[in-house]
Amino acid sequence: MERHLGHDCVRVRLAGGLVALVTVDVGPRVIFLGEPGEENLFAELPDRTLDGPAGPFRLLGGHRLWTAPEVPARTYLPDDAPCRWDTADGRVMVTAPDDGSGLERALGLRPVDDGIEIEHRVTNVASRPIEVASWAITQLPVGGLAILPLPPSGPSAFEASHSLVLWPYTRLDDPRISFASDHAVMSATPGAEPIKVGSAPGSGRLGYLRAGRLFLKQAAVPEPPIPDRGAASQVYSEAEFLELETLGRLRSLGPGESTGHTETWMVLEVEGLADAVGQVVG
């Protein structure tokens, strides 16, 4: 057990000298990813909050498990209670108690060959059905470039094949975003207004390039239905952070049933944006 940003954390050792720290007194959050004593690859946001129905929801930064669709009365409930955790078969599993939504959320971390596998699990602990999808959000510091793969062009067909999903505050003429034939690049600019785009159904791969290092995460693309008009891969940026987000399948969970999805993370040294795009889109 160790402390980071004032929170009790469990350490998970990864390949290449990297470590991940997972909070167990709140959250859970993967609140640190990097080399011990070096810069955190994740955003640190100890003072940022959202107005929730039962008090402020603290972002903290790092990686968290939310549930979609985004309903503030459920999504913004504080997760400040201690979690239970255990280790088995090389995996650390951290489970939060019900926050009042009728849902129990758990993060499982397991080192793999070149990175880490993150299991996201949501369980209905209420006595009624709940429609929900797992929603995995990674917050990263501004000053870098996010890469969102888009479906490549194909032969002519009569039916539409994919979508670019926009939020009400997103402008296509925003200079922070540019499009190529098979990907979009979004710059995370300090102090900027919010912008968000999603790819439907998405490739399941997202990347963030900053200071010569690429954070790459990948998840299987779920079967429909998927919240947010089918956008299983999403990128959001604002003044203090950028988010890489993946979604699971929207399901009606009966009491005791679970849903979720798994991401795999890698941290790669790359030689510029073209190399990073090749890693993410390829």
N, C-alpha and C positions, 0 to 999 in steps of 0.2 A: 504494500500500500504506500502511495506517495501523494504529495499535494501539488496541485497546479491551479493557478488562478483562485486559490483559496478553497479548492474542492478536493475531497478524497477520491483517489483514482487507482485503478488497477492497470498495471503496465503489461502490454503485450509486445514481445520482441519479434521483429520482422527481419527479412533478408536485407543485406547491405548495411547493417548497423542502424536501421530505422527502428523506432518504437512508436507505439500508439498508447495513449492514455485515455481510459474510459472512466467517466465519473460514476460513483456509486452512492454518493450522498444526495444527488439530485439527478434529474435526467431520465435515462442515461444519455450522455453525449460522448462521442469520441472527440475529446477537447484538445488533443495534441497529436500531431503526426510529424515526425522528423527525427533528426539525430539528437541524442541527449545533449543538452547544453547549447544547441544551435537554434536557429530561427524556426518557429512553428510554421509549417506549411499551410495550416488552417488559420482562418480569421479568429481573432480573440476579441469578443464583444461583451465584456462583463457588465457593462452599464446599459446596454440596449434592451428595451422592453417593448412589448405590445400590450395594448389595453385589452385585458380579458374579462370575462364575466365574473370571475372570482378573485380578481386582483391581477397584477402584472404578470405576463409571461416573459421570462428572461431568455433571451436568445443565447447568450454565452459565447456563441461561435462554434466552430467545429462541425461535427456531423450529428444529425438527429433523425429520429423517426417520427414523422407526423402521419396523419391520416387524411385522405382526400374523400370527398370534396372538401374544400376549405370552408368550414362553417365556424365562425368565431366562437359561438356558444359551446362548441365541442373542441375545436382545434386549439384555441387560445387558453385552455385551462392550464393553470400553473402545474409544472412537474417538479416541484421542489421537495418531494418526499424521498426518503432513503429507498434505495433499490436493494433487491437481493441479488446475489451473484454466486456463481459456482464455476468450477473448471472440470472438464471431462473430455477425453479424447483429443487433447490439444486445443480445445476451444474454450474461450471465456464467454459465458452467457450472463448478461446483466438484464434484469427484468424489473420494470417499474410497476408499482401498485396502480390500481384503478384510480384515475385522477378525478373521477366523478362522471366521466363520459360513458361508463360501462365497458371500457376497453382497457386491456392490459397490453403494454408494448414491451418488446424485448429486442436487444441487439446481441448477436453472437459474433465473435471475432475469432478467426482461425488463420494462422499464417499459412501461405501457400508458397510455391517455388520462388516467385519473384515479387511477391506482394502480400496481400491480405484479402481474405474473403469475409464479407460482412453479411450476416443473415438478419433480415428484418421480419419480425413476426408480430402480428396483431391478433389478440384473442378476445372474443366476446365473453365477458364475465357477467353480463347483465341477464335478466330473465326474459328479454324480448329480442327479436331479430334486429340487427343493425346493418345498414348498407354502408360499406366502407372499402377503401383501397389503401394499401400501404404506400407511403410517400417518403422517399429517402432524400434528404436535403444536406448537401455539403457546402459550408460557407468558407470562402477563401478570401484573402486580403486583396484589396484593389491594387492596380498597377500592372495587371497582366492581361492576357487575351484568352477568352473562352472559345472553344471549337465545338460547333454543333453539326454533326453530319446530317446531310439531307439525302433522300433517296436519289440515286443517279438516274439520269434520263434513260428511257428505254424506247422500244419500238412504238409506233403509233397505235393507239387504241381508242375506243369510243368511251370507256368508263374512266372517271377520275381515279387516280391511284394513290395519292398522298396529299397531305395538307401542311401548310405553314400556319401555326396557330398563334394568334396575337391577343394581347390583353388590352383593355381600354386605354391605358396610358402609354402604349407603345406606338411610336411613329416610324414608318418605314423610311423616312428621310433622315432619321437620327444618324449623325455621322459616326456614332460608336459601332454601328453594325454594317458589315459588308457581306455580299453573297458571291459565291462561286458556283460552279455547276453541281457540286456534290457536298457543299458545306457552307456554313455561315461562321463568321468570326465576330465576336463582340468584345470590345475593349472595356475593361473595368476602370472607369475614370473616377478619381477621388472627387467627392462633392457633387456628383451628377444626380440627375433625377432618375426615378425608377424606369426600367425598361425590361420587358420579358418577351421571349419567343419560345415556341415549342415546335417540335417536329412530330407529325402524326403519320404513321404509328411510331416513327423514330427507329434508330438503329440499336439503341441500348448503350451506345458508346458516347462519352463526353470527355472533354479534356480542358485543362487550364494550364497555360504556359506563363511562367513568371520567373525572371532571373535565371533563365537557362534550364529550368527544370519543368517537366511536364507531369502534372497529376492527371492520371487517366483512370476513369472508372467505367465499368461495363456491367450491364445487366441483361438478362434475357428479355426480349420484347413480349409482353403479355398478350394473351388473347383478349379480344373485346368482350365486354365493354371496358373502356378505359376513361377515367375522368378527363376533364379539360379538353373536350372535343377530340379525344383519342391521342393527345400528345403525351406519350410515355417518356419522352426526353425533353427537358426544359432547361433554359438558362435565364437567370434573373440577375440584374445588377442595379445597384443604387450607390449612394454616397460613400458608404463605408465597407461594403463587401460585395462579392459576387457569389451566386449560388448555382451549383450543378445539381439537377433534380431528376430522379427517376420515379416512375409510378408502377404499381402493380395493378392487377385486374380488379375491377369493381365487383364486389360480391355482397350478397345478403348473408350475413353470418348468423346462424342460430346460436342459442346459448351454448357455450363451450367450444364453438368452432373457431378455427384460426385461418388467417390468410397472411401472405407476405411475399417477399421476393429477396433475391440475393444479388449483391454487387461484388465485383472483384476490383481491387485497387492496385495500381502500380505507380511508382515514381521513377521517371526516366530522365537521364541527362540527354538533351537534344541540342542540335545545332540550328537554332532559328525556327521561324514559324513554318517554313515548308517542311522541315523534318517533323515537327510536331503534328502538322496536318496529316502527313503520311502515316504516323503512328495511330492517330485517332480514326481517320476515315478509312485507312487501309484495313 
